[in-house]
Amino acid sequence: MLAGGTSTESSELGSGTVQADQRKAVSTMGIFDKAKEFVAEHDDEVEKAIDKVADVVEDKVPEKNKAKVTEVAEKAKGFVDKLDSTPKTTKPA
């Protein structure tokens, strides 16, 4: 009987762990969805921030690496544009 009780407790603990993992996954997806929504709504500000960061980094890196910083900044802005171009739900006219 003791072994049976232990078995039940283990499965309950396992079940709780699965539920906690599921809540964590849902919570994480919510964070990503919110981030995507923010970027889509504020794409101009995000792109300006990327440019500012790139300028600061370019001031601190050797000349030979400045082109790479610019390349990475352009890719980041392209990603922002891609997020902004995702279809949005609109009301029919």
C-alpha positions as a Markdown table, in Angstrom:
| # | Residue | x | y | z |
|---|---|---|---|---|
| 1 | Met | 0.0 | 0.0 | 0.0 |
| 2 | Leu | 2.9 | 2.3 | 0.8 |
| 3 | Ala | 4.4 | 1.7 | -2.7 |
| 4 | Gly | 1.0 | 2.5 | -4.3 |
| 5 | Gly | 0.8 | 5.8 | -2.4 |
| 6 | Thr | 4.3 | 6.7 | -3.5 |
| 7 | Ser | 3.4 | 5.9 | -7.1 |
| 8 | Thr | 0.4 | 8.1 | -7.0 |
| 9 | Glu | 2.4 | 10.9 | -5.4 |
| 10 | Ser | 5.1 | 10.6 | -8.1 |
| 11 | Ser | 2.5 | 10.8 | -10.9 |
| 12 | Glu | 0.9 | 13.8 | -9.3 |
| 13 | Leu | 4.3 | 15.5 | -9.0 |
| 14 | Gly | 5.0 | 14.6 | -12.6 |
| 15 | Ser | 1.7 | 15.9 | -13.7 |
| 16 | Gly | 2.3 | 19.1 | -11.8 |
| 17 | Thr | 5.6 | 19.5 | -13.5 |
| 18 | Val | 4.0 | 19.0 | -16.9 |
| 19 | Gln | 1.4 | 21.6 | -16.1 |
| 20 | Ala | 4.0 | 24.1 | -14.9 |
| 21 | Asp | 6.0 | 23.5 | -18.1 |
| 22 | Gln | 2.8 | 24.1 | -20.2 |
| 23 | Arg | 2.1 | 27.3 | -18.3 |
| 24 | Lys | 5.7 | 28.4 | -18.8 |
| 25 | Ala | 5.4 | 27.7 | -22.6 |
| 26 | Val | 2.2 | 29.7 | -22.9 |
| 27 | Ser | 3.7 | 32.5 | -20.9 |
| 28 | Thr | 6.8 | 32.6 | -23.1 |
| 29 | Met | 4.7 | 32.6 | -26.3 |
| 30 | Gly | 2.8 | 35.5 | -24.8 |
| 31 | Ile | 6.0 | 37.4 | -24.3 |
| 32 | Phe | 7.0 | 36.8 | -27.9 |
| 33 | Asp | 3.6 | 37.8 | -29.2 |
| 34 | Lys | 3.7 | 41.0 | -27.2 |
| 35 | Ala | 7.3 | 41.8 | -28.5 |
| 36 | Lys | 6.2 | 41.2 | -32.1 |
| 37 | Glu | 3.1 | 43.4 | -31.5 |
| 38 | Phe | 5.3 | 46.2 | -30.0 |
| 39 | Val | 7.8 | 46.1 | -32.9 |
| 40 | Ala | 5.0 | 46.1 | -35.4 |
| 41 | Glu | 3.4 | 49.2 | -33.8 |
| 42 | His | 6.6 | 51.1 | -33.2 |
| 43 | Asp | 8.8 | 50.0 | -36.1 |
| 44 | Asp | 10.1 | 53.5 | -36.8 |
| 45 | Glu | 11.3 | 53.9 | -33.2 |
| 46 | Val | 12.8 | 50.5 | -33.2 |
| 47 | Glu | 14.7 | 51.1 | -36.4 |
| 48 | Lys | 16.0 | 54.5 | -35.0 |
| 49 | Ala | 17.2 | 52.7 | -31.9 |
| 50 | Ile | 19.0 | 50.1 | -34.1 |
| 51 | Asp | 20.7 | 53.0 | -35.9 |
| 52 | Lys | 21.8 | 54.7 | -32.7 |
| 53 | Val | 23.2 | 51.4 | -31.3 |
| 54 | Ala | 25.1 | 50.8 | -34.6 |
| 55 | Asp | 26.5 | 54.3 | -34.4 |
| 56 | Val | 27.8 | 53.8 | -30.9 |
| 57 | Val | 29.3 | 50.4 | -31.7 |
| 58 | Glu | 30.9 | 51.8 | -34.9 |
| 59 | Asp | 32.6 | 54.5 | -32.8 |
| 60 | Lys | 34.1 | 51.8 | -30.6 |
| 61 | Val | 35.2 | 49.1 | -33.1 |
| 62 | Pro | 38.3 | 49.2 | -35.4 |
| 63 | Glu | 37.8 | 50.5 | -38.9 |
| 64 | Lys | 37.9 | 47.1 | -40.4 |
| 65 | Asn | 34.8 | 46.0 | -38.4 |
| 66 | Lys | 32.6 | 49.0 | -39.1 |
| 67 | Ala | 31.2 | 47.5 | -42.3 |
| 68 | Lys | 30.1 | 44.4 | -40.4 |
| 69 | Val | 28.3 | 46.6 | -37.8 |
| 70 | Thr | 26.4 | 48.3 | -40.6 |
| 71 | Glu | 25.5 | 45.0 | -42.2 |
| 72 | Val | 24.2 | 43.6 | -38.9 |
| 73 | Ala | 22.1 | 46.8 | -38.3 |
| 74 | Glu | 20.6 | 46.5 | -41.8 |
| 75 | Lys | 19.7 | 42.9 | -41.2 |
| 76 | Ala | 18.1 | 43.8 | -37.9 |
| 77 | Lys | 16.1 | 46.5 | -39.6 |
| 78 | Gly | 15.1 | 44.1 | -42.3 |
| 79 | Phe | 13.8 | 41.8 | -39.5 |
| 80 | Val | 11.8 | 44.6 | -38.1 |
| 81 | Asp | 10.3 | 45.3 | -41.5 |
| 82 | Lys | 9.4 | 41.6 | -41.9 |
| 83 | Leu | 7.6 | 41.7 | -38.5 |
| 84 | Asp | 5.8 | 44.8 | -39.5 |
| 85 | Ser | 4.6 | 43.3 | -42.8 |
| 86 | Thr | 2.9 | 40.4 | -41.1 |
| 87 | Pro | -0.8 | 40.4 | -42.0 |
| 88 | Lys | -2.9 | 42.2 | -39.5 |
| 89 | Thr | -6.6 | 41.6 | -38.9 |
| 90 | Thr | -8.7 | 44.3 | -40.4 |
| 91 | Lys | -12.3 | 45.0 | -40.3 |
| 92 | Pro | -14.1 | 44.6 | -43.6 |
| 93 | Ala | -15.3 | 47.9 | -45.2 |
